Amino acid sequence: ELGGAGGGSGPTGAAIESAVLAAVPGAVVTSRARTAEKNAAVGGVANSFHLTDQARDFAPPEGMSIAQLASSLRQSLPGGYQIISAGQGCMA
């Protein structure tokens, strides 16, 4: 997962998506903005950045592991991004 750092004043979901897809061509967006109901259904935390459209979930491109995707994003994106590697992908 990739999300804005801090109290809701981070980058927009669209900016995150653009930055990740430029940094890692072939990455696949698996989740964008969510309603509270959708967030609960997928096990999201109550204060998820997805609720304010400040997060995106990604799956790595074929041939790249989740750990490699997370590492690549940490190296490629500025410090205003929070990267969480979990489950089947990464959240930014």
C-alpha positions as CSV (number, residue, x, y, z in Angstrom):
1,E,0.0,0.0,0.0
2,L,1.2,3.5,-0.7
3,G,-0.3,6.4,1.1
4,G,0.4,9.9,2.1
5,A,2.4,10.4,5.3
6,G,1.0,12.4,8.1
7,G,-2.5,13.6,9.1
8,G,-4.3,13.4,5.8
9,S,-2.3,16.1,4.0
10,G,-0.3,13.7,1.8
11,P,-0.4,13.2,-2.0
12,T,-3.7,12.4,-3.7
13,G,-4.5,8.9,-4.9
14,A,-4.1,10.0,-8.5
15,A,-0.6,11.4,-7.8
16,I,0.4,8.3,-6.0
17,E,-0.8,6.1,-8.9
18,S,1.0,8.2,-11.5
19,A,4.3,8.1,-9.5
20,V,4.2,4.4,-8.9
21,L,3.3,3.5,-12.5
22,A,6.2,5.7,-13.7
23,A,8.6,4.2,-11.2
24,V,7.6,0.6,-11.9
25,P,6.1,0.0,-15.3
26,G,3.8,-3.0,-15.3
27,A,2.7,-2.6,-11.7
28,V,-1.0,-3.2,-11.4
29,V,-3.4,-1.0,-9.3
30,T,-5.5,-3.4,-7.2
31,S,-7.4,-0.9,-5.0
32,R,-8.2,2.8,-5.2
33,A,-10.6,5.0,-3.1
34,R,-13.0,3.0,-0.9
35,T,-16.3,3.6,0.8
36,A,-16.3,2.8,4.6
37,E,-18.4,-0.3,3.7
38,K,-15.9,-1.6,1.1
39,N,-13.0,-0.8,3.4
40,A,-14.5,-2.8,6.2
41,A,-15.3,-5.7,3.8
42,V,-11.6,-6.0,2.8
43,G,-10.3,-5.7,6.3
44,G,-9.0,-2.1,6.0
45,V,-8.2,-0.1,9.1
46,A,-10.8,2.5,10.3
47,N,-8.5,5.4,9.4
48,S,-7.3,4.0,6.1
49,F,-6.0,6.6,3.6
50,H,-8.2,4.8,1.0
51,L,-11.2,6.5,2.6
52,T,-9.9,9.9,1.6
53,D,-8.5,8.8,-1.8
54,Q,-4.9,9.2,-0.6
55,A,-3.8,5.6,-1.1
56,R,-3.4,2.9,-3.7
57,D,-2.7,-0.8,-3.6
58,F,-0.5,-2.4,-6.2
59,A,0.6,-5.8,-7.4
60,P,4.0,-6.2,-8.8
61,P,4.5,-6.8,-12.5
62,E,5.2,-10.4,-13.6
63,G,8.7,-11.5,-12.6
64,M,8.9,-9.1,-9.6
65,S,8.3,-10.1,-6.0
66,I,6.3,-8.0,-3.6
67,A,9.5,-7.3,-1.7
68,Q,11.2,-6.1,-4.9
69,L,8.3,-3.8,-5.6
70,A,8.4,-2.3,-2.2
71,S,12.2,-1.8,-2.3
72,S,11.9,-0.2,-5.8
73,L,9.2,2.2,-4.6
74,R,11.2,3.1,-1.5
75,Q,14.2,4.0,-3.6
76,S,12.2,5.8,-6.3
77,L,9.6,7.8,-4.5
78,P,10.1,10.9,-2.4
79,G,9.9,10.9,1.4
80,G,6.2,12.0,1.4
81,Y,5.1,8.5,0.6
82,Q,4.4,5.7,3.0
83,I,4.9,2.2,1.6
84,I,3.5,-0.9,3.3
85,S,4.3,-4.4,1.9
86,A,1.7,-6.9,2.9
87,G,-0.2,-9.9,1.6
88,Q,-0.5,-10.0,-2.2
89,G,1.0,-6.6,-2.9
90,C,2.1,-3.2,-1.7
91,M,0.1,-0.2,-0.5
92,A,1.3,3.2,-1.3
